[in-house]
Structure formats: C-alpha cells, structure tokens
Amino acid sequence: MVSNDELLRSMGCIRLLEIGVKTGDNIQFYPDNTHFIGVDWNVRLAEYLNDENHSLEFGHINVERLIIGDGSNLKQIKTGTVDVVVSIRSLCSIKSPLNTFDEIKRILAPNGKYIFMEHVPETKGYIVRWLQILLTRSGLWPSLFGNCRLNFDFMEEIKCAGFKRVRSRSITLNGPVSQIFHLTLTGRHVLGVAIR
C-alpha cells in the first residue's frame, strides 16, 4: 500500500487508524514506521502504548494521535488523510454504526481501505441465534462485554454505508479457548475490505 499523503509516501510510510485498539494486539502486524492513530474508550491507552515495557511491541510505529471514543466522531482527523482504517471485533459495541461508517469514509483517502473482522449473528443454529437475541435484548451480554451486541448484523450495516466496493467472506473461529460459551455465541465472523 502506498500513502495518499505526499510526505508519508516519500518516506515509504502510511497513516493507519484503528478503532478499538484494546491492548494493541494488532499493532505487531502493522508495517514499520506506520503513522498510527488509535481510537478506544480506554483513557489510559496513551500511557499503555508509551510504557517502556511495551517499547519492543510498539516501537516500530509512530503514534500520531490517540482519540478517546468509539469512532463515531473523528472530527480531530482531517478529511481524506488516512490510508487504512482497521476494526477487529469492535463495531458491535458502537451505538451508531452508520455514523462510524460515515466518519471512516470521510477520513479515508481516495481509494483508501477499511479492513474489518467483526462477529455477526448466527444463521444456522436456531438455539444459538435465539440466545444471541435474548442475551442482547435483556442487556446482560452488553453489560458484561463492553456493550457488545450479539445480534448486530455488521454486513447489513456496511451494505447501507455507501462504500465504493466491499469484499468479504465468512469465517468461523474455533479451537481451544478459555471461554467456550463466548466463542459459541461470537464464533461466526465476517472478514473483508471496503474501498472508499
């Protein structure tokens, strides 16, 4: 990927914004010298990313800015200045996904990429789907897991968002995990790229 920003392009860098940074697990996969903008509700994220104990994990990126929030209001970011936006298992907690998609489209440079992996409702298992609806509507699941909505249909929302092109595929996560019930309810995912 080549940056739309002339200065970053001349240095061989890109500008990337991640929504839902959490503990920074994805940062290890970002190219060296990425100009990073993190968006998360964690008010201590800056302290965590800049802690010298994490310098080996995060030292290959340049932290440009950290924004406290969920991605639905990115007014601090100029229009068309971000090359890539990433969200991994984060949009299920956002109250207004269409606002977030509008902001993603606004900040992305022309032909910029929005890379996502989000869990989606079960389509085959009636009991699992019923549990997803029940646990979300009762408020129990959102209260335990950071406002996560098990019944949030990411693909329906992104289809309405107006991206130029969306490519995706369904995957099912499985394997040994510490919370098998959690994986049963959030195992089905969609992985893809949307182009501005």
C-alpha positions in Angstrom: 0.0 0.0 0.0 1.2 3.5 -0.9 0.1 6.6 1.1 -2.0 9.2 -0.4 -0.1 11.8 1.7 2.9 13.1 -0.4 5.2 13.4 2.6 4.4 10.0 4.0 4.7 8.4 0.6 8.2 10.0 0.1 9.2 8.3 3.4 7.6 4.9 2.5 5.0 5.2 5.3 1.3 5.0 5.6 -1.2 6.5 8.0 -3.5 3.9 9.7 -6.3 4.4 12.2 -7.5 1.5 14.3 -10.9 1.6 16.0 -10.9 -0.4 19.2 -7.2 -0.7 19.9 -7.8 -2.5 23.3 -4.3 -3.9 24.3 -2.7 -3.2 20.9 -2.6 -6.8 19.7 -2.9 -5.8 16.1 -0.1 -3.3 16.1 2.5 -6.0 15.6 1.1 -6.6 12.2 1.4 -3.0 11.0 4.2 -2.0 8.7 7.3 -0.4 10.2 7.0 3.4 10.5 3.2 3.4 10.3 1.8 6.7 11.4 -0.7 5.3 13.9 -4.0 6.9 15.2 -5.7 4.8 17.9 -9.4 5.1 18.8 -10.5 3.5 22.0 -12.6 4.1 25.2 -9.6 3.3 27.4 -8.4 6.7 28.8 -5.1 5.1 29.8 -4.2 3.9 26.3 -1.5 6.5 25.7 0.2 5.5 29.0 0.0 1.9 28.0 1.4 2.3 24.4 4.2 4.6 25.6 5.2 2.5 28.6 8.8 1.4 28.2 7.8 -2.2 29.0 5.9 -2.2 25.6 8.6 -0.4 23.6 9.6 -3.6 21.7 6.0 -4.3 20.9 5.1 -0.9 19.7 8.4 0.7 18.9 8.1 0.2 15.1 5.2 2.6 14.7 4.8 6.3 15.2 1.9 7.1 17.5 0.5 10.2 15.9 -2.7 10.6 18.0 -4.9 8.7 20.4 -8.6 9.5 20.5 -10.9 8.6 23.3 -14.2 7.3 21.8 -15.8 4.7 19.5 -15.1 6.0 16.0 -18.5 7.7 15.5 -16.9 11.2 16.0 -13.5 11.7 14.4 -13.6 15.5 13.9 -10.0 15.7 15.0 -8.9 13.9 11.8 -8.9 15.9 8.6 -10.9 14.6 5.6 -9.1 12.3 3.2 -5.9 11.9 5.3 -6.0 8.3 6.4 -4.8 5.4 4.1 -6.2 2.5 6.1 -8.8 2.1 8.8 -8.9 -1.2 10.8 -11.6 -2.6 13.2 -11.3 -6.0 14.7 -14.3 -7.2 16.8 -15.1 -3.6 17.8 -18.2 -2.3 15.9 -20.6 -4.5 17.8 -20.3 -2.1 20.7 -20.9 1.1 18.8 -24.3 2.8 19.3 -24.3 4.4 15.8 -22.5 2.3 13.2 -23.7 4.3 10.3 -22.2 7.5 11.9 -19.0 5.5 12.3 -19.1 4.3 8.6 -19.7 7.9 7.5 -16.6 9.0 9.5 -14.5 6.2 8.2 -15.4 7.2 4.6 -14.8 10.9 5.4 -11.3 10.4 6.8 -10.1 7.7 4.3 -8.1 9.0 1.3 -9.4 8.3 -2.2 -9.3 4.5 -2.7 -8.4 4.1 1.0 -9.1 0.8 2.6 -11.3 -0.1 5.6 -10.1 -3.6 6.8 -12.5 -5.4 9.2 -13.1 -8.6 11.0 -16.4 -8.5 13.0 -18.6 -11.1 14.6 -22.0 -11.5 13.1 -25.2 -13.2 14.1 -25.5 -17.0 13.7 -27.6 -18.0 10.7 -27.7 -21.8 11.0 -28.1 -22.7 14.7 -31.6 -21.7 15.9 -30.7 -22.1 19.6 -27.5 -20.0 19.3 -29.4 -17.3 17.4 -32.2 -17.3 20.0 -29.5 -16.9 22.8 -27.8 -14.1 20.9 -31.1 -12.2 20.7 -32.2 -12.9 24.3 -28.8 -12.1 25.9 -28.5 -8.8 23.9 -32.1 -7.6 24.4 -32.0 -8.4 28.1 -28.9 -6.2 28.4 -27.0 -9.0 30.2 -24.4 -9.6 27.5 -23.8 -5.9 26.7 -23.3 -5.2 30.5 -20.7 -8.0 30.8 -18.8 -7.4 27.5 -18.4 -3.6 26.9 -21.8 -3.0 25.2 -21.3 -5.8 22.7 -24.5 -6.7 20.8 -24.6 -10.3 19.7 -27.4 -9.5 17.3 -25.5 -6.7 15.5 -25.6 -7.6 11.8 -22.4 -5.9 10.5 -22.9 -6.9 6.9 -26.4 -5.3 6.7 -25.0 -2.1 8.1 -22.0 -1.9 5.8 -24.1 -2.5 2.8 -26.1 0.7 3.6 -22.9 2.7 4.2 -22.1 3.6 0.6 -18.6 2.3 0.2 -17.5 2.1 -3.5 -16.7 -1.6 -3.1 -17.0 -4.2 -0.3 -15.3 -7.6 -0.5 -15.9 -10.1 2.4 -16.0 -13.7 3.4 -17.5 -15.6 6.3 -15.3 -17.5 8.7 -15.9 -19.4 11.9 -13.5 -19.2 14.7 -12.9 -22.4 16.6 -10.2 -24.1 18.6 -9.1 -24.2 22.2 -10.2 -21.1 24.1 -10.7 -20.3 27.7 -14.4 -19.2 27.2 -16.1 -21.8 25.1 -19.5 -20.3 25.7 -18.2 -16.9 24.5 -16.9 -18.5 21.3 -20.1 -20.3 20.7 -22.0 -17.0 20.7 -19.5 -15.0 18.7 -17.8 -17.6 16.6 -19.2 -16.6 13.2 -17.3 -13.7 11.7 -17.0 -11.7 8.5 -13.6 -10.7 7.3 -13.1 -8.1 4.5 -12.1 -4.9 2.9 -14.2 -1.9 1.9 -12.9 0.7 -0.5 -13.8 4.4 -0.3 
